[in-house]
Amino acid sequence: MATAALPLFHLYGDPPDDQAFDFIHIETIASRSSIHDWTIRAHRHRNLFQILLIERGGGEMTFEAATITFDAPCAILVPATIAHGFRFRPALTDGWVMTFTEDVAEAMGDRRGEALARLKGLAAEPVVPLGEIECNRLSNLAVQLHEERFLARAGFRIAMRGLLALIAVEVARLAAGRARGSTEAIALEPTGATVDALRKLVEEHFHKERQLAFYADKLAMTVDRLNDHVRRATGVTAGHLIRQRVLTEAKRQLVFTSQPIHEIAYDLALPRRTNFERHGEGRAKRLSSSKSRAAGLRLRGPCAKGEWNWYRGNCAYWHFQPHHSRR
C-alpha cells in the first residue's frame, strides 16, 4: 500500500511495538529533536497518544495534510494513527513530550473509555494555547512525571498514572473550554465510547467496508441508533465519519507519496476521475512545497493541476472540505 511510505513508529525512530501495554513515557522536546536537526518528519503511531507541552519557542507541525504554526506556551494533542510531524525553532524550543498507550488513557475514565474518546474529539484542533499560570501548572506536573519515571521508586507506576491523568484532565478542560461551552461538553460524554469504538472499526475496515449497516452490526446496534449516538456526540452522522476516513487516506497518499491519482482512486474504490471534473473546474491549486519543507517534508512528485482538481472534486462529492493551512 502507498501508506507504507509514511513511517509507523513506536517512539520516533523506533520500530513499532504492537505489544506495548500500560506504557507511559516522557522526555524533553530537545532530547530527541536536537539530534534530528530539530525536525521530526511525518510519521504515525499505531496505538500511542501524545501530549506535547511547548514551554519555549515554537514552530510548525504537520497534522495530516494541514500545516499548523504554534508558539509557546501551548499544548498539542496527537491521537494514535494521525499523520504528524514537527519543525521546531532550533535551540529555542523546549518543553515535554508525554506518550502513552491507549489503555492508559482508557483507565483515566470509566470502563466505557469515555476519557480517551473525549481526548480524541478535542484533538481535532490539536494546538491548545496556554496562559502563564496554566503552563506553569502543567510544567510542574511534567517535571514530577519525569522524576517518577527516572527514579523508578516504589509505587512509581501508580504515581505516573496519577500525574499523567492530572495533565490530561487539565489539557482537556482547557481544550474543551476553547472548543465549546461546558454544557455541551458534558452532554457529549455519555456517547463518546460508542464513537471511539466506531472509529476503531472504521480504521480497521474502511478499505473494504463502507456500508453503515456493517458497522452497526459489529456494534450490536441498529443503523438509526448508531447514527443517533454519533450525531449527538459529534454533530455529524456515522456515514460522514466513514467518508471522512476515506478522504483522509486519499489526502495522505496525495501529500506523502508519489502514487498516481488513478491508483489512489483504485486502491480506495473512489469513483473515476471523470465523475468529478465538473466539481474541480476553476478551483485548481498546487500543494505548496514551501509549506511541506517547513514541516520537514518533501513531496515525492508534483501534484498536477488536473489531479488537484480531481481531489477537490472528490471532496465535494463526499461533502467534505479538504484541510488547508491554518496559518
C-alpha positions, 0 to 999 in steps of 0.5 A: 500500500502507498501508506507504507511510505509514511513511517509507523513508529513506536517512539520516533525512530523506533520500530513499532511495538504492537505489544506495548501495554500500560506504557507511559513515557516522557522526555524533553522536546530537545532530547530527541529533536536536537539530534534530528536537526530539530525536525521530526518528519511525518510519521504515525503511531499505531496505538500511542497518544501524545501530549506535547507541552511547548514551554519555549519557542515554537514552530510548525507541525504537520497534522495530516495534510494541514500545516499548523504554526504554534508558539509557546506556551501551548499544548498539542494533542496527537491521537494514535494513527494521525499523520504528524510531524514537527519543525521546531525553532532550533535551540529555542524550543523546549518543553515535554513530550508525554506518550502513552498507550491507549489503555492508559488513557482508557483507565483515566475514565470509566470502563466505557473509555469515555476519557480517551474518546473525549481526548480524541474529539478535542484533538481535532484542533490539536494546538491548545494555547496556554496562559502563564499560570496554566503552563506553569501548572502543567510544567510542574506536573511534567517535571514530577512525571519525569522524576517518577519515571527516572527514579523508578521508586516504589509505587512509581507506576501508580504515581505516573498514572496519577500525574499523567491523568492530572495533565490530561484532565487539565489539557482537556478542560482547557481544550474543551473550554476553547472548543465549546461551552461546558454544557455541551461538553458534558452532554457529549460524554455519555456517547463518546465510547460508542464513537471511539469504538466506531472509529476503531472499526472504521480504521480497521475496515474502511478499505473494504467496508463502507456500508453503515449497516456493517458497522452497526452490526459489529456494534450490536446496534441498529443503523438509526441508533448508531447514527443517533449516538454519533450525531449527538456526540459529534454533530455529524452522522456515522456515514460522514465519519466513514467518508471522512476516513476515506478522504483522509487516506486519499489526502495522505497518499496525495501529500506523502507519496508519489502514487498516481491519482488513478491508483489512489482512486483504485486502491480506495474504490473512489469513483473515476476521475471523470465523475468529478471534473465538473466539481474541480473546474476553476478551483485548481491549486498546487500543494505548496512545497514551501509549506511541506519543507517547513514541516520537514517534508518533501513531496515525492512528485508534483501534484498536477493541476488536473489531479488537484482538481480531481481531489477537490472534486472528490471532496465535494462529492463526499461533502467534505472540505479538504484541510488547508493551512491554518496559518 
